[in-house]
């Protein structure tokens, strides 16, 4: 459930239909009976809306803009890129990640240039092999975006779910760096290393 309140507007761009057939990487082994998925258009719709909103100064009427989130957005850009390469529905290979860096970084730069407070979300994954001097958790950004996009934000927190002794949900934000989370930072005075932000 979303916490809808007066004065808050929501715009949603849902994922496209994708192929759910199991497909090997080798072209010669693919199942000829699989129906190709339709052309993905979610990114095109978002791009059209966002570009128009920038040109019309749509965001000037807002003090806060939320973007939820980078993980799904990266997938939308990848879907569109794979379609243009004629391989939509297949598993991306290493070479497919380089072309999505530009559009995603440009979107982040445009978003953070707005005269508003920007909130956005991304996801973390635990590093499979622990290495000395490297964080235990990695963002699901690809390649240089792991550094470039966080660098556009003044504050980065990690959201942590938990339960209390009565098995009731609790939520916290972690604001300070350590070995596990070396990307965190907080510019607000008086904020603790970890703060409870549970909504009753």
Secondary structure, 3 states (H helix, E strand, C coil): CCCCCCCCCCCCCCCCCCCCCCCCCCHHHCCCCCCCCCCCCHHHHHHHHHHHHHHCCHHHHCCEEEECCHHHHHHHHHHHHHHHCCCCCCCCCCHHHHHHHHHHHHHHHHHHCCCCEEEECCCEEECCCCCCCCCCEEECCCCCHHHHCHHHCCCECEEEEEECCCCCEEEEEECCCCCCCCCCECCCCCCCCEEECCCC
